[in-house]
Amino acid sequence: MNTSGEPEQHESQRSRDLREYVRDEPVASLAIAAGVGFIMGGGVSTRPGLALLDFIGRIAVREAATYFIIGAVYQ
């Protein structure tokens, strides 16, 4: 129990809530919302939807692999 009036360590290192994330990262928030709407709206069940998902998935996998390889080299 902290009675000194200072914030505890875990309180100062809290993660951002949704409002802060949307305010700080508007483009990423919009992309996430569009992706969820696309999937939940049934866009994946169409042929063009699957092609779009495949295209975006390949880009995401390539970026993730690059990120992890660079992170492994520079650690």
mmJSON file of the N, C-alpha and C atoms, coordinates in Angstrom:
{"data_MODEL":{"atom_site":{
"group_PDB":["ATOM","ATOM","ATOM","ATOM","ATOM","ATOM","ATOM","ATOM","ATOM","ATOM","ATOM","ATOM","ATOM","ATOM","ATOM","ATOM","ATOM","ATOM","ATOM","ATOM","ATOM","ATOM","ATOM","ATOM","ATOM","ATOM","ATOM","ATOM","ATOM","ATOM","ATOM","ATOM","ATOM","ATOM","ATOM","ATOM","ATOM","ATOM","ATOM","ATOM","ATOM","ATOM","ATOM","ATOM","ATOM","ATOM","ATOM","ATOM","ATOM","ATOM","ATOM","ATOM","ATOM","ATOM","ATOM","ATOM","ATOM","ATOM","ATOM","ATOM","ATOM","ATOM","ATOM","ATOM","ATOM","ATOM","ATOM","ATOM","ATOM","ATOM","ATOM","ATOM","ATOM","ATOM","ATOM","ATOM","ATOM","ATOM","ATOM","ATOM","ATOM","ATOM","ATOM","ATOM","ATOM","ATOM","ATOM","ATOM","ATOM","ATOM","ATOM","ATOM","ATOM","ATOM","ATOM","ATOM","ATOM","ATOM","ATOM","ATOM","ATOM","ATOM","ATOM","ATOM","ATOM","ATOM","ATOM","ATOM","ATOM","ATOM","ATOM","ATOM","ATOM","ATOM","ATOM","ATOM","ATOM","ATOM","ATOM","ATOM","ATOM","ATOM","ATOM","ATOM","ATOM","ATOM","ATOM","ATOM","ATOM","ATOM","ATOM","ATOM","ATOM","ATOM","ATOM","ATOM","ATOM","ATOM","ATOM","ATOM","ATOM","ATOM","ATOM","ATOM","ATOM","ATOM","ATOM","ATOM","ATOM","ATOM","ATOM","ATOM","ATOM","ATOM","ATOM","ATOM","ATOM","ATOM","ATOM","ATOM","ATOM","ATOM","ATOM","ATOM","ATOM","ATOM","ATOM","ATOM","ATOM","ATOM","ATOM","ATOM","ATOM","ATOM","ATOM","ATOM","ATOM","ATOM","ATOM","ATOM","ATOM","ATOM","ATOM","ATOM","ATOM","ATOM","ATOM","ATOM","ATOM","ATOM","ATOM","ATOM","ATOM","ATOM","ATOM","ATOM","ATOM","ATOM","ATOM","ATOM","ATOM","ATOM","ATOM","ATOM","ATOM","ATOM","ATOM","ATOM","ATOM","ATOM","ATOM","ATOM","ATOM","ATOM","ATOM","ATOM","ATOM","ATOM","ATOM","ATOM","ATOM","ATOM","ATOM","ATOM","ATOM"],
"id":[1,2,3,4,5,6,7,8,9,10,11,12,13,14,15,16,17,18,19,20,21,22,23,24,25,26,27,28,29,30,31,32,33,34,35,36,37,38,39,40,41,42,43,44,45,46,47,48,49,50,51,52,53,54,55,56,57,58,59,60,61,62,63,64,65,66,67,68,69,70,71,72,73,74,75,76,77,78,79,80,81,82,83,84,85,86,87,88,89,90,91,92,93,94,95,96,97,98,99,100,101,102,103,104,105,106,107,108,109,110,111,112,113,114,115,116,117,118,119,120,121,122,123,124,125,126,127,128,129,130,131,132,133,134,135,136,137,138,139,140,141,142,143,144,145,146,147,148,149,150,151,152,153,154,155,156,157,158,159,160,161,162,163,164,165,166,167,168,169,170,171,172,173,174,175,176,177,178,179,180,181,182,183,184,185,186,187,188,189,190,191,192,193,194,195,196,197,198,199,200,201,202,203,204,205,206,207,208,209,210,211,212,213,214,215,216,217,218,219,220,221,222,223,224,225],
"type_symbol":["N","C","C","N","C","C","N","C","C","N","C","C","N","C","C","N","C","C","N","C","C","N","C","C","N","C","C","N","C","C","N","C","C","N","C","C","N","C","C","N","C","C","N","C","C","N","C","C","N","C","C","N","C","C","N","C","C","N","C","C","N","C","C","N","C","C","N","C","C","N","C","C","N","C","C","N","C","C","N","C","C","N","C","C","N","C","C","N","C","C","N","C","C","N","C","C","N","C","C","N","C","C","N","C","C","N","C","C","N","C","C","N","C","C","N","C","C","N","C","C","N","C","C","N","C","C","N","C","C","N","C","C","N","C","C","N","C","C","N","C","C","N","C","C","N","C","C","N","C","C","N","C","C","N","C","C","N","C","C","N","C","C","N","C","C","N","C","C","N","C","C","N","C","C","N","C","C","N","C","C","N","C","C","N","C","C","N","C","C","N","C","C","N","C","C","N","C","C","N","C","C","N","C","C","N","C","C","N","C","C","N","C","C","N","C","C","N","C","C","N","C","C","N","C","C"],
"label_atom_id":["N","CA","C","N","CA","C","N","CA","C","N","CA","C","N","CA","C","N","CA","C","N","CA","C","N","CA","C","N","CA","C","N","CA","C","N","CA","C","N","CA","C","N","CA","C","N","CA","C","N","CA","C","N","CA","C","N","CA","C","N","CA","C","N","CA","C","N","CA","C","N","CA","C","N","CA","C","N","CA","C","N","CA","C","N","CA","C","N","CA","C","N","CA","C","N","CA","C","N","CA","C","N","CA","C","N","CA","C","N","CA","C","N","CA","C","N","CA","C","N","CA","C","N","CA","C","N","CA","C","N","CA","C","N","CA","C","N","CA","C","N","CA","C","N","CA","C","N","CA","C","N","CA","C","N","CA","C","N","CA","C","N","CA","C","N","CA","C","N","CA","C","N","CA","C","N","CA","C","N","CA","C","N","CA","C","N","CA","C","N","CA","C","N","CA","C","N","CA","C","N","CA","C","N","CA","C","N","CA","C","N","CA","C","N","CA","C","N","CA","C","N","CA","C","N","CA","C","N","CA","C","N","CA","C","N","CA","C","N","CA","C","N","CA","C","N","CA","C","N","CA","C","N","CA","C","N","CA","C","N","CA","C"],
"label_alt_id":[null,null,null,null,null,null,null,null,null,null,null,null,null,null,null,null,null,null,null,null,null,null,null,null,null,null,null,null,null,null,null,null,null,null,null,null,null,null,null,null,null,null,null,null,null,null,null,null,null,null,null,null,null,null,null,null,null,null,null,null,null,null,null,null,null,null,null,null,null,null,null,null,null,null,null,null,null,null,null,null,null,null,null,null,null,null,null,null,null,null,null,null,null,null,null,null,null,null,null,null,null,null,null,null,null,null,null,null,null,null,null,null,null,null,null,null,null,null,null,null,null,null,null,null,null,null,null,null,null,null,null,null,null,null,null,null,null,null,null,null,null,null,null,null,null,null,null,null,null,null,null,null,null,null,null,null,null,null,null,null,null,null,null,null,null,null,null,null,null,null,null,null,null,null,null,null,null,null,null,null,null,null,null,null,null,null,null,null,null,null,null,null,null,null,null,null,null,null,null,null,null,null,null,null,null,null,null,null,null,null,null,null,null,null,null,null,null,null,null,null,null,null,null,null,null],
"label_comp_id":["MET","MET","MET","ASN","ASN","ASN","THR","THR","THR","SER","SER","SER","GLY","GLY","GLY","GLU","GLU","GLU","PRO","PRO","PRO","GLU","GLU","GLU","GLN","GLN","GLN","HIS","HIS","HIS","GLU","GLU","GLU","SER","SER","SER","GLN","GLN","GLN","ARG","ARG","ARG","SER","SER","SER","ARG","ARG","ARG","ASP","ASP","ASP","LEU","LEU","LEU","ARG","ARG","ARG","GLU","GLU","GLU","TYR","TYR","TYR","VAL","VAL","VAL","ARG","ARG","ARG","ASP","ASP","ASP","GLU","GLU","GLU","PRO","PRO","PRO","VAL","VAL","VAL","ALA","ALA","ALA","SER","SER","SER","LEU","LEU","LEU","ALA","ALA","ALA","ILE","ILE","ILE","ALA","ALA","ALA","ALA","ALA","ALA","GLY","GLY","GLY","VAL","VAL","VAL","GLY","GLY","GLY","PHE","PHE","PHE","ILE","ILE","ILE","MET","MET","MET","GLY","GLY","GLY","GLY","GLY","GLY","GLY","GLY","GLY","VAL","VAL","VAL","SER","SER","SER","THR","THR","THR","ARG","ARG","ARG","PRO","PRO","PRO","GLY","GLY","GLY","LEU","LEU","LEU","ALA","ALA","ALA","LEU","LEU","LEU","LEU","LEU","LEU","ASP","ASP","ASP","PHE","PHE","PHE","ILE","ILE","ILE","GLY","GLY","GLY","ARG","ARG","ARG","ILE","ILE","ILE","ALA","ALA","ALA","VAL","VAL","VAL","ARG","ARG","ARG","GLU","GLU","GLU","ALA","ALA","ALA","ALA","ALA","ALA","THR","THR","THR","TYR","TYR","TYR","PHE","PHE","PHE","ILE","ILE","ILE","ILE","ILE","ILE","GLY","GLY","GLY","ALA","ALA","ALA","VAL","VAL","VAL","TYR","TYR","TYR","GLN","GLN","GLN"],
"label_asym_id":["A","A","A","A","A","A","A","A","A","A","A","A","A","A","A","A","A","A","A","A","A","A","A","A","A","A","A","A","A","A","A","A","A","A","A","A","A","A","A","A","A","A","A","A","A","A","A","A","A","A","A","A","A","A","A","A","A","A","A","A","A","A","A","A","A","A","A","A","A","A","A","A","A","A","A","A","A","A","A","A","A","A","A","A","A","A","A","A","A","A","A","A","A","A","A","A","A","A","A","A","A","A","A","A","A","A","A","A","A","A","A","A","A","A","A","A","A","A","A","A","A","A","A","A","A","A","A","A","A","A","A","A","A","A","A","A","A","A","A","A","A","A","A","A","A","A","A","A","A","A","A","A","A","A","A","A","A","A","A","A","A","A","A","A","A","A","A","A","A","A","A","A","A","A","A","A","A","A","A","A","A","A","A","A","A","A","A","A","A","A","A","A","A","A","A","A","A","A","A","A","A","A","A","A","A","A","A","A","A","A","A","A","A","A","A","A","A","A","A","A","A","A","A","A","A"],
"label_entity_id":["1","1","1","1","1","1","1","1","1","1","1","1","1","1","1","1","1","1","1","1","1","1","1","1","1","1","1","1","1","1","1","1","1","1","1","1","1","1","1","1","1","1","1","1","1","1","1","1","1","1","1","1","1","1","1","1","1","1","1","1","1","1","1","1","1","1","1","1","1","1","1","1","1","1","1","1","1","1","1","1","1","1","1","1","1","1","1","1","1","1","1","1","1","1","1","1","1","1","1","1","1","1","1","1","1","1","1","1","1","1","1","1","1","1","1","1","1","1","1","1","1","1","1","1","1","1","1","1","1","1","1","1","1","1","1","1","1","1","1","1","1","1","1","1","1","1","1","1","1","1","1","1","1","1","1","1","1","1","1","1","1","1","1","1","1","1","1","1","1","1","1","1","1","1","1","1","1","1","1","1","1","1","1","1","1","1","1","1","1","1","1","1","1","1","1","1","1","1","1","1","1","1","1","1","1","1","1","1","1","1","1","1","1","1","1","1","1","1","1","1","1","1","1","1","1"],
"label_seq_id":[1,1,1,2,2,2,3,3,3,4,4,4,5,5,5,6,6,6,7,7,7,8,8,8,9,9,9,10,10,10,11,11,11,12,12,12,13,13,13,14,14,14,15,15,15,16,16,16,17,17,17,18,18,18,19,19,19,20,20,20,21,21,21,22,22,22,23,23,23,24,24,24,25,25,25,26,26,26,27,27,27,28,28,28,29,29,29,30,30,30,31,31,31,32,32,32,33,33,33,34,34,34,35,35,35,36,36,36,37,37,37,38,38,38,39,39,39,40,40,40,41,41,41,42,42,42,43,43,43,44,44,44,45,45,45,46,46,46,47,47,47,48,48,48,49,49,49,50,50,50,51,51,51,52,52,52,53,53,53,54,54,54,55,55,55,56,56,56,57,57,57,58,58,58,59,59,59,60,60,60,61,61,61,62,62,62,63,63,63,64,64,64,65,65,65,66,66,66,67,67,67,68,68,68,69,69,69,70,70,70,71,71,71,72,72,72,73,73,73,74,74,74,75,75,75],
"pdbx_PDB_ins_code":[null,null,null,null,null,null,null,null,null,null,null,null,null,null,null,null,null,null,null,null,null,null,null,null,null,null,null,null,null,null,null,null,null,null,null,null,null,null,null,null,null,null,null,null,null,null,null,null,null,null,null,null,null,null,null,null,null,null,null,null,null,null,null,null,null,null,null,null,null,null,null,null,null,null,null,null,null,null,null,null,null,null,null,null,null,null,null,null,null,null,null,null,null,null,null,null,null,null,null,null,null,null,null,null,null,null,null,null,null,null,null,null,null,null,null,null,null,null,null,null,null,null,null,null,null,null,null,null,null,null,null,null,null,null,null,null,null,null,null,null,null,null,null,null,null,null,null,null,null,null,null,null,null,null,null,null,null,null,null,null,null,null,null,null,null,null,null,null,null,null,null,null,null,null,null,null,null,null,null,null,null,null,null,null,null,null,null,null,null,null,null,null,null,null,null,null,null,null,null,null,null,null,null,null,null,null,null,null,null,null,null,null,null,null,null,null,null,null,null,null,null,null,null,null,null],
"Cartn_x":[0.835,0.0,0.883,0.623,1.416,0.667,1.207,0.563,1.312,2.325,3.133,2.498,1.422,0.779,1.344,2.39,2.971,2.28,2.125,1.514,2.423,1.807,2.591,3.16,4.159,4.872,3.944,3.078,2.222,1.169,0.799,-0.173,0.421,1.692,2.308,2.642,2.661,2.988,1.761,0.593,-0.627,-0.666,-1.374,-1.488,-2.559,-2.517,-3.488,-4.857,-5.893,-7.229,-7.626,-8.811,-9.235,-9.297,-9.813,-9.913,-8.548,-7.587,-6.238,-5.628,-5.852,-5.296,-5.876,-7.191,-7.831,-7.344,-7.172,-6.691,-5.234,-4.402,-2.977,-2.702,-3.494,-3.268,-4.541,-4.968,-6.247,-6.232,-5.132,-5.085,-5.101,-4.338,-4.337,-5.706,-6.339,-7.676,-8.68,-8.597,-9.496,-9.243,-7.985,-7.658,-8.174,-8.037,-8.544,-10.056,-10.73,-12.193,-12.664,-11.983,-12.353,-12.133,-11.038,-10.77,-11.794,-12.141,-13.151,-14.508,-14.862,-16.125,-16.156,-15.032,-14.934,-15.155,-14.497,-14.609,-15.996,-16.465,-17.771,-18.919,-18.709,-19.756,-19.868,-19.016,-19.109,-18.269,-17.369,-16.525,-15.565,-15.256,-14.311,-14.936,-16.245,-16.9,-17.031,-16.617,-16.666,-15.293,-15.254,-13.99,-13.068,-13.579,-12.702,-12.255,-13.114,-12.753,-11.605,-11.64,-10.545,-9.247,-9.347,-8.153,-7.556,-8.405,-7.929,-7.296,-7.92,-7.379,-6.032,-5.914,-4.655,-3.558,-3.884,-2.922,-2.432,-3.353,-2.987,-2.254,-2.659,-1.993,-0.544,-0.261,1.126,1.99,1.438,2.179,2.448,1.439,1.593,2.636,2.61,3.583,4.999,5.151,6.474,7.0,6.135,6.549,6.906,6.108,6.383,7.699,7.946,9.199,10.387,10.276,11.353,11.6,10.529,10.644,11.366,10.982,11.594,13.04,13.342,14.725,15.618,15.169,15.966,16.101,15.037,15.106,16.079,16.158,17.08,18.52,18.763,20.115,20.642,19.819,20.272,20.138,19.792,19.68,20.964],
"Cartn_y":[-1.169,0.0,1.237,2.154,3.356,4.513,5.025,6.139,7.451,7.467,8.669,9.694,9.355,10.277,10.236,9.467,9.334,8.187,8.327,7.22,6.003,4.851,3.625,3.369,2.53,2.257,1.738,0.788,0.189,1.161,2.154,3.14,4.067,4.405,5.309,4.608,3.297,2.539,1.852,2.419,1.791,1.864,0.938,0.959,1.96,2.345,3.316,2.673,3.467,2.941,3.221,2.794,2.869,4.302,5.216,6.612,7.218,6.933,7.452,6.855,5.575,4.929,5.544,5.746,6.317,7.744,8.504,9.881,9.91,9.01,8.99,8.323,7.348,6.558,6.502,7.617,7.603,6.73,6.686,5.9,4.408,4.007,2.596,2.188,3.067,2.767,2.585,3.45,3.343,2.051,1.678,0.438,-0.782,-0.769,-1.884,-1.978,-0.84,-0.832,-1.299,-0.864,-1.293,-2.792,-3.306,-4.738,-5.58,-5.149,-5.882,-5.813,-4.645,-4.512,-5.359,-5.439,-6.257,-7.728,-8.198,-9.608,-9.919,-9.087,-9.331,-9.106,-8.256,-7.97,-9.003,-9.991,-11.059,-10.847,-9.878,-9.614,-10.736,-11.552,-12.647,-13.784,-13.883,-15.008,-14.814,-13.661,-13.429,-13.662,-13.923,-14.17,-12.943,-11.739,-10.556,-10.284,-10.599,-10.419,-11.316,-12.554,-13.473,-13.031,-12.525,-12.042,-10.843,-9.933,-8.767,-9.193,-10.114,-10.606,-11.298,-12.055,-12.719,-11.694,-10.668,-9.624,-8.895,-8.485,-7.756,-8.678,-9.936,-10.891,-11.118,-11.183,-11.366,-10.167,-8.975,-7.768,-7.781,-8.139,-8.152,-9.179,-10.349,-11.393,-10.96,-10.345,-9.866,-8.799,-7.849,-6.792,-7.377,-8.331,-8.948,-9.717,-10.437,-11.186,-10.236,-9.148,-8.16,-7.57,-7.251,-6.676,-7.643,-8.92,-9.888,-10.179,-10.221,-10.465,-9.307,-8.089,-6.913,-6.848,-7.18,-7.187,-8.23,-9.381,-10.427,-10.061,-9.324,-8.95,-7.857,-6.886,-5.737,-5.91,-7.069,-7.266,-7.594],
"Cartn_z":[0.0,0.0,0.0,-0.904,-1.036,-0.376,0.723,1.426,1.241,0.386,0.227,-0.706,-1.382,-2.291,-3.697,-3.918,-5.251,-5.986,-7.307,-8.045,-8.028,-7.967,-7.96,-9.35,-9.423,-10.664,-11.755,-11.442,-12.468,-12.961,-12.189,-12.637,-13.688,-13.561,-14.524,-15.831,-15.845,-17.049,-17.634,-17.424,-17.936,-19.45,-20.063,-21.516,-21.932,-23.195,-23.694,-23.813,-23.541,-23.77,-25.217,-25.603,-26.99,-27.496,-26.686,-27.12,-27.407,-26.554,-26.766,-28.026,-28.263,-29.453,-30.726,-30.751,-31.929,-32.161,-31.095,-31.23,-31.705,-31.189,-31.539,-32.884,-33.258,-34.482,-35.327,-35.926,-36.649,-37.91,-38.631,-39.867,-39.555,-38.563,-38.167,-37.629,-36.879,-36.348,-37.473,-38.485,-39.63,-40.402,-40.56,-41.268,-40.505,-39.197,-38.388,-38.493,-38.397,-38.492,-39.866,-40.917,-42.272,-42.453,-41.92,-42.022,-41.283,-40.095,-39.323,-40.024,-40.544,-41.272,-42.522,-43.21,-44.416,-44.095,-43.058,-42.679,-42.125,-41.217,-40.594,-41.578,-42.576,-43.555,-44.66,-44.648,-45.635,-46.873,-46.85,-48.009,-48.321,-47.338,-47.538,-48.327,-48.315,-48.977,-50.483,-51.007,-52.452,-53.062,-54.334,-55.014,-54.996,-55.32,-55.217,-53.774,-52.829,-51.425,-51.01,-51.454,-51.15,-51.819,-53.034,-53.728,-52.994,-52.543,-51.796,-50.48,-49.775,-48.507,-48.731,-49.805,-50.14,-50.417,-51.182,-51.524,-50.277,-49.427,-48.205,-47.236,-47.175,-46.294,-46.668,-47.966,-48.412,-48.024,-48.173,-47.788,-46.289,-45.499,-44.044,-43.602,-44.201,-43.844,-44.219,-45.387,-45.81,-44.845,-44.451,-43.521,-42.153,-41.674,-40.377,-40.406,-41.485,-41.598,-41.621,-42.361,-42.408,-41.033,-40.326,-38.984,-38.042,-38.079,-37.168,-37.54,-38.825,-39.237,-38.838,-39.086,-38.69,-37.188,-36.461,-34.992,-34.478,-35.152,-34.719,-35.008,-36.091,-36.47,-35.54,-35.202,-34.421,-32.917,-32.431,-30.979,-30.379],
"occupancy":[1.0,1.0,1.0,1.0,1.0,1.0,1.0,1.0,1.0,1.0,1.0,1.0,1.0,1.0,1.0,1.0,1.0,1.0,1.0,1.0,1.0,1.0,1.0,1.0,1.0,1.0,1.0,1.0,1.0,1.0,1.0,1.0,1.0,1.0,1.0,1.0,1.0,1.0,1.0,1.0,1.0,1.0,1.0,1.0,1.0,1.0,1.0,1.0,1.0,1.0,1.0,1.0,1.0,1.0,1.0,1.0,1.0,1.0,1.0,1.0,1.0,1.0,1.0,1.0,1.0,1.0,1.0,1.0,1.0,1.0,1.0,1.0,1.0,1.0,1.0,1.0,1.0,1.0,1.0,1.0,1.0,1.0,1.0,1.0,1.0,1.0,1.0,1.0,1.0,1.0,1.0,1.0,1.0,1.0,1.0,1.0,1.0,1.0,1.0,1.0,1.0,1.0,1.0,1.0,1.0,1.0,1.0,1.0,1.0,1.0,1.0,1.0,1.0,1.0,1.0,1.0,1.0,1.0,1.0,1.0,1.0,1.0,1.0,1.0,1.0,1.0,1.0,1.0,1.0,1.0,1.0,1.0,1.0,1.0,1.0,1.0,1.0,1.0,1.0,1.0,1.0,1.0,1.0,1.0,1.0,1.0,1.0,1.0,1.0,1.0,1.0,1.0,1.0,1.0,1.0,1.0,1.0,1.0,1.0,1.0,1.0,1.0,1.0,1.0,1.0,1.0,1.0,1.0,1.0,1.0,1.0,1.0,1.0,1.0,1.0,1.0,1.0,1.0,1.0,1.0,1.0,1.0,1.0,1.0,1.0,1.0,1.0,1.0,1.0,1.0,1.0,1.0,1.0,1.0,1.0,1.0,1.0,1.0,1.0,1.0,1.0,1.0,1.0,1.0,1.0,1.0,1.0,1.0,1.0,1.0,1.0,1.0,1.0,1.0,1.0,1.0,1.0,1.0,1.0,1.0,1.0,1.0,1.0,1.0,1.0],
"B_iso_or_equiv":[0.0,0.0,0.0,0.0,0.0,0.0,0.0,0.0,0.0,0.0,0.0,0.0,0.0,0.0,0.0,0.0,0.0,0.0,0.0,0.0,0.0,0.0,0.0,0.0,0.0,0.0,0.0,0.0,0.0,0.0,0.0,0.0,0.0,0.0,0.0,0.0,0.0,0.0,0.0,0.0,0.0,0.0,0.0,0.0,0.0,0.0,0.0,0.0,0.0,0.0,0.0,0.0,0.0,0.0,0.0,0.0,0.0,0.0,0.0,0.0,0.0,0.0,0.0,0.0,0.0,0.0,0.0,0.0,0.0,0.0,0.0,0.0,0.0,0.0,0.0,0.0,0.0,0.0,0.0,0.0,0.0,0.0,0.0,0.0,0.0,0.0,0.0,0.0,0.0,0.0,0.0,0.0,0.0,0.0,0.0,0.0,0.0,0.0,0.0,0.0,0.0,0.0,0.0,0.0,0.0,0.0,0.0,0.0,0.0,0.0,0.0,0.0,0.0,0.0,0.0,0.0,0.0,0.0,0.0,0.0,0.0,0.0,0.0,0.0,0.0,0.0,0.0,0.0,0.0,0.0,0.0,0.0,0.0,0.0,0.0,0.0,0.0,0.0,0.0,0.0,0.0,0.0,0.0,0.0,0.0,0.0,0.0,0.0,0.0,0.0,0.0,0.0,0.0,0.0,0.0,0.0,0.0,0.0,0.0,0.0,0.0,0.0,0.0,0.0,0.0,0.0,0.0,0.0,0.0,0.0,0.0,0.0,0.0,0.0,0.0,0.0,0.0,0.0,0.0,0.0,0.0,0.0,0.0,0.0,0.0,0.0,0.0,0.0,0.0,0.0,0.0,0.0,0.0,0.0,0.0,0.0,0.0,0.0,0.0,0.0,0.0,0.0,0.0,0.0,0.0,0.0,0.0,0.0,0.0,0.0,0.0,0.0,0.0,0.0,0.0,0.0,0.0,0.0,0.0,0.0,0.0,0.0,0.0,0.0,0.0],
"pdbx_formal_charge":[null,null,null,null,null,null,null,null,null,null,null,null,null,null,null,null,null,null,null,null,null,null,null,null,null,null,null,null,null,null,null,null,null,null,null,null,null,null,null,null,null,null,null,null,null,null,null,null,null,null,null,null,null,null,null,null,null,null,null,null,null,null,null,null,null,null,null,null,null,null,null,null,null,null,null,null,null,null,null,null,null,null,null,null,null,null,null,null,null,null,null,null,null,null,null,null,null,null,null,null,null,null,null,null,null,null,null,null,null,null,null,null,null,null,null,null,null,null,null,null,null,null,null,null,null,null,null,null,null,null,null,null,null,null,null,null,null,null,null,null,null,null,null,null,null,null,null,null,null,null,null,null,null,null,null,null,null,null,null,null,null,null,null,null,null,null,null,null,null,null,null,null,null,null,null,null,null,null,null,null,null,null,null,null,null,null,null,null,null,null,null,null,null,null,null,null,null,null,null,null,null,null,null,null,null,null,null,null,null,null,null,null,null,null,null,null,null,null,null,null,null,null,null,null,null],
"auth_seq_id":[1,1,1,2,2,2,3,3,3,4,4,4,5,5,5,6,6,6,7,7,7,8,8,8,9,9,9,10,10,10,11,11,11,12,12,12,13,13,13,14,14,14,15,15,15,16,16,16,17,17,17,18,18,18,19,19,19,20,20,20,21,21,21,22,22,22,23,23,23,24,24,24,25,25,25,26,26,26,27,27,27,28,28,28,29,29,29,30,30,30,31,31,31,32,32,32,33,33,33,34,34,34,35,35,35,36,36,36,37,37,37,38,38,38,39,39,39,40,40,40,41,41,41,42,42,42,43,43,43,44,44,44,45,45,45,46,46,46,47,47,47,48,48,48,49,49,49,50,50,50,51,51,51,52,52,52,53,53,53,54,54,54,55,55,55,56,56,56,57,57,57,58,58,58,59,59,59,60,60,60,61,61,61,62,62,62,63,63,63,64,64,64,65,65,65,66,66,66,67,67,67,68,68,68,69,69,69,70,70,70,71,71,71,72,72,72,73,73,73,74,74,74,75,75,75],
"auth_comp_id":["MET","MET","MET","ASN","ASN","ASN","THR","THR","THR","SER","SER","SER","GLY","GLY","GLY","GLU","GLU","GLU","PRO","PRO","PRO","GLU","GLU","GLU","GLN","GLN","GLN","HIS","HIS","HIS","GLU","GLU","GLU","SER","SER","SER","GLN","GLN","GLN","ARG","ARG","ARG","SER","SER","SER","ARG","ARG","ARG","ASP","ASP","ASP","LEU","LEU","LEU","ARG","ARG","ARG","GLU","GLU","GLU","TYR","TYR","TYR","VAL","VAL","VAL","ARG","ARG","ARG","ASP","ASP","ASP","GLU","GLU","GLU","PRO","PRO","PRO","VAL","VAL","VAL","ALA","ALA","ALA","SER","SER","SER","LEU","LEU","LEU","ALA","ALA","ALA","ILE","ILE","ILE","ALA","ALA","ALA","ALA","ALA","ALA","GLY","GLY","GLY","VAL","VAL","VAL","GLY","GLY","GLY","PHE","PHE","PHE","ILE","ILE","ILE","MET","MET","MET","GLY","GLY","GLY","GLY","GLY","GLY","GLY","GLY","GLY","VAL","VAL","VAL","SER","SER","SER","THR","THR","THR","ARG","ARG","ARG","PRO","PRO","PRO","GLY","GLY","GLY","LEU","LEU","LEU","ALA","ALA","ALA","LEU","LEU","LEU","LEU","LEU","LEU","ASP","ASP","ASP","PHE","PHE","PHE","ILE","ILE","ILE","GLY","GLY","GLY","ARG","ARG","ARG","ILE","ILE","ILE","ALA","ALA","ALA","VAL","VAL","VAL","ARG","ARG","ARG","GLU","GLU","GLU","ALA","ALA","ALA","ALA","ALA","ALA","THR","THR","THR","TYR","TYR","TYR","PHE","PHE","PHE","ILE","ILE","ILE","ILE","ILE","ILE","GLY","GLY","GLY","ALA","ALA","ALA","VAL","VAL","VAL","TYR","TYR","TYR","GLN","GLN","GLN"],
"auth_asym_id":["A","A","A","A","A","A","A","A","A","A","A","A","A","A","A","A","A","A","A","A","A","A","A","A","A","A","A","A","A","A","A","A","A","A","A","A","A","A","A","A","A","A","A","A","A","A","A","A","A","A","A","A","A","A","A","A","A","A","A","A","A","A","A","A","A","A","A","A","A","A","A","A","A","A","A","A","A","A","A","A","A","A","A","A","A","A","A","A","A","A","A","A","A","A","A","A","A","A","A","A","A","A","A","A","A","A","A","A","A","A","A","A","A","A","A","A","A","A","A","A","A","A","A","A","A","A","A","A","A","A","A","A","A","A","A","A","A","A","A","A","A","A","A","A","A","A","A","A","A","A","A","A","A","A","A","A","A","A","A","A","A","A","A","A","A","A","A","A","A","A","A","A","A","A","A","A","A","A","A","A","A","A","A","A","A","A","A","A","A","A","A","A","A","A","A","A","A","A","A","A","A","A","A","A","A","A","A","A","A","A","A","A","A","A","A","A","A","A","A","A","A","A","A","A","A"],
"auth_atom_id":["N","CA","C","N","CA","C","N","CA","C","N","CA","C","N","CA","C","N","CA","C","N","CA","C","N","CA","C","N","CA","C","N","CA","C","N","CA","C","N","CA","C","N","CA","C","N","CA","C","N","CA","C","N","CA","C","N","CA","C","N","CA","C","N","CA","C","N","CA","C","N","CA","C","N","CA","C","N","CA","C","N","CA","C","N","CA","C","N","CA","C","N","CA","C","N","CA","C","N","CA","C","N","CA","C","N","CA","C","N","CA","C","N","CA","C","N","CA","C","N","CA","C","N","CA","C","N","CA","C","N","CA","C","N","CA","C","N","CA","C","N","CA","C","N","CA","C","N","CA","C","N","CA","C","N","CA","C","N","CA","C","N","CA","C","N","CA","C","N","CA","C","N","CA","C","N","CA","C","N","CA","C","N","CA","C","N","CA","C","N","CA","C","N","CA","C","N","CA","C","N","CA","C","N","CA","C","N","CA","C","N","CA","C","N","CA","C","N","CA","C","N","CA","C","N","CA","C","N","CA","C","N","CA","C","N","CA","C","N","CA","C","N","CA","C","N","CA","C","N","CA","C","N","CA","C","N","CA","C","N","CA","C"],
"pdbx_PDB_model_num":[1,1,1,1,1,1,1,1,1,1,1,1,1,1,1,1,1,1,1,1,1,1,1,1,1,1,1,1,1,1,1,1,1,1,1,1,1,1,1,1,1,1,1,1,1,1,1,1,1,1,1,1,1,1,1,1,1,1,1,1,1,1,1,1,1,1,1,1,1,1,1,1,1,1,1,1,1,1,1,1,1,1,1,1,1,1,1,1,1,1,1,1,1,1,1,1,1,1,1,1,1,1,1,1,1,1,1,1,1,1,1,1,1,1,1,1,1,1,1,1,1,1,1,1,1,1,1,1,1,1,1,1,1,1,1,1,1,1,1,1,1,1,1,1,1,1,1,1,1,1,1,1,1,1,1,1,1,1,1,1,1,1,1,1,1,1,1,1,1,1,1,1,1,1,1,1,1,1,1,1,1,1,1,1,1,1,1,1,1,1,1,1,1,1,1,1,1,1,1,1,1,1,1,1,1,1,1,1,1,1,1,1,1,1,1,1,1,1,1,1,1,1,1,1,1]
}}}
